[in-house]
Amino acid sequence: MGLLDEVGKIAGAVAAVEAADKVDPEAGLLTKGIAAVAGFEGAGKLESLVEKKEEDKQDAADSAQAADDTSSQT
């Protein structure tokens, strides 16, 4: 999944640069560079947040399954 992670980050960077162009058509190279870095990092953070939420849901489901198994054994 490493390659797909990087593609998502690059897509975030491209989207941020496009948004900077829409907001300020006269944006300079520095502004576009900052937008690209912010989009890249933001996409990475968002992806890690989504992964953490999925892990939490899986852990909760596993805990519920374990509780069901122990209660049915009594």
Residue pairs with C-beta under 8 A, 6 or more apart in sequence:
5 44
5 47
8 43
8 44
8 47
9 40
9 41
9 43
9 44
9 47
10 40
11 43
12 39
12 40
12 42
12 43
12 44
12 46
13 35
13 36
13 37
13 39
13 40
13 43
14 36
14 39
15 39
16 35
16 36
16 38
16 39
16 40
16 42
17 32
17 35
17 36
17 39
19 35
20 27
20 31
20 32
20 35
21 27
21 32
24 31
27 35
